Amino acid sequence: MAALASPVLRPAQAERAREGAAKREAFEALKAALNARGQLPSVQADGLIPTAVPQLDELLGGGLPPGSVAAVEGAAGRWSLAAGIVAGITRRSLVAILDDGALYPPALAEAGARLDRIMIVPAGTPYANLRAVDLLLRARVCRMVLMPAVPVRDAVWTRLAKLAHRSGVVLLVIAARAGASLRASAELCVHCSAERVAMRGSHGLWSNFSGFELCVGVGKHRHMLCGQTAYMDARLREVQ
């Protein structure tokens, strides 16, 4: 009997086949990396996590509670505070940041963050963000996972809060205004607002913006009294 001839793929079909093979290969590499996580410095869930922002650590009684969802909200200053938190944690551990296109790594470096200890995960849709957070929390490689807030059902935040608690990883959520479902699931919620603007140089047309005074208030904390506030400088460094 004559051997059966191999089917001839059209160019479009061949391209899809190559893309499928590449995706399978990438997925297998990801699974292998996750299976080898025992060789990585896994997260220890004992004690508070200092942020290296002295005013904030004092406000929180020492730092962020491990295994918690923490929300940072405010019309201004929330990313400045988040950059300081990332800078402090990257001195000792790894941080994962979900990037929706707004991330600017030079600003993190300016705040003192170690970029070699930051895992940047591109994610656009709410589903992609949540899927990435789920994987990162389960992997337990990073001390903190930072993400922009996304509109999801109450049950989703509840599930992520339980997963963060089991893994011992802090899930830091940045929002202009935290929704009711996020507030309900968060163990900690702080509000940022910009106060006095600081200028550098002569006054008038030739003055330069130097930064601002940031007011941070605790709106929710499951282990401490709320309503406390602290002030800190969010100033630009001098260009060498």
Secondary structure as the mmCIF struct_conf table of DSSP 4:
data_model
#
loop_
_struct_conf.conf_type_id
_struct_conf.id
_struct_conf.beg_label_comp_id
_struct_conf.beg_label_asym_id
_struct_conf.beg_label_seq_id
_struct_conf.end_label_comp_id
_struct_conf.end_label_asym_id
_struct_conf.end_label_seq_id
HELX_LH_PP_P HELX_LH_PP_P1 ALA A 2 ARG A 10
HELX_RH_AL_P HELX_RH_AL_P1 PRO A 11 ASN A 35
TURN_TY1_P TURN_TY1_P1 ALA A 36 ALA A 36
HELX_RH_3T_P HELX_RH_3T_P1 ARG A 37 GLN A 39
BEND BEND1 LEU A 40 LEU A 40
HELX_LH_PP_P HELX_LH_PP_P2 SER A 42 GLN A 44
BEND BEND2 GLY A 47 GLY A 47
STRN STRN1 ILE A 49 ILE A 49
BEND BEND3 ALA A 52 ALA A 52
HELX_RH_AL_P HELX_RH_AL_P2 PRO A 54 LEU A 59
TURN_TY1_P TURN_TY1_P2 LEU A 60 GLY A 61
BEND BEND4 GLY A 62 GLY A 63
STRN STRN2 LEU A 64 LEU A 64
HELX_LH_PP_P HELX_LH_PP_P3 PRO A 65 PRO A 65
TURN_TY1_P TURN_TY1_P3 PRO A 66 GLY A 67
STRN STRN3 VAL A 69 GLU A 73
BEND BEND5 ALA A 75 GLY A 77
HELX_RH_AL_P HELX_RH_AL_P3 ARG A 78 ILE A 89
TURN_TY1_P TURN_TY1_P4 THR A 90 ARG A 92
BEND BEND6 SER A 93 SER A 93
STRN STRN4 VAL A 95 ASP A 99
BEND BEND7 ASP A 100 GLY A 101
HELX_RH_AL_P HELX_RH_AL_P4 PRO A 105 GLU A 110
TURN_TY1_P TURN_TY1_P5 ALA A 111 GLY A 112
HELX_RH_3T_P HELX_RH_3T_P2 LEU A 115 ARG A 117
STRN STRN5 ILE A 118 PRO A 122
BEND BEND8 THR A 125 THR A 125
HELX_RH_AL_P HELX_RH_AL_P5 PRO A 126 ALA A 139
TURN_TY1_P TURN_TY1_P6 ARG A 140 ARG A 140
BEND BEND9 ARG A 143 ARG A 143
STRN STRN6 MET A 144 PRO A 148
HELX_RH_AL_P HELX_RH_AL_P6 ASP A 154 SER A 167
TURN_TY1_P TURN_TY1_P7 GLY A 168 GLY A 168
STRN STRN7 VAL A 170 ALA A 175
BEND BEND10 ALA A 176 ARG A 177
HELX_RH_AL_P HELX_RH_AL_P7 ALA A 180 SER A 185
BEND BEND11 GLU A 187 GLU A 187
STRN STRN8 LEU A 188 ARG A 200
BEND BEND12 GLY A 201 HIS A 203
HELX_RH_3T_P HELX_RH_3T_P3 GLY A 204 TRP A 206
STRN STRN9 ASN A 208 HIS A 221
TURN_TY1_P TURN_TY1_P8 ARG A 222 HIS A 223
BEND BEND13 MET A 224 MET A 224
BEND BEND14 CYS A 226 CYS A 226
STRN STRN10 THR A 229 ARG A 235
HELX_LH_PP_P HELX_LH_PP_P4 LEU A 236 VAL A 239
#
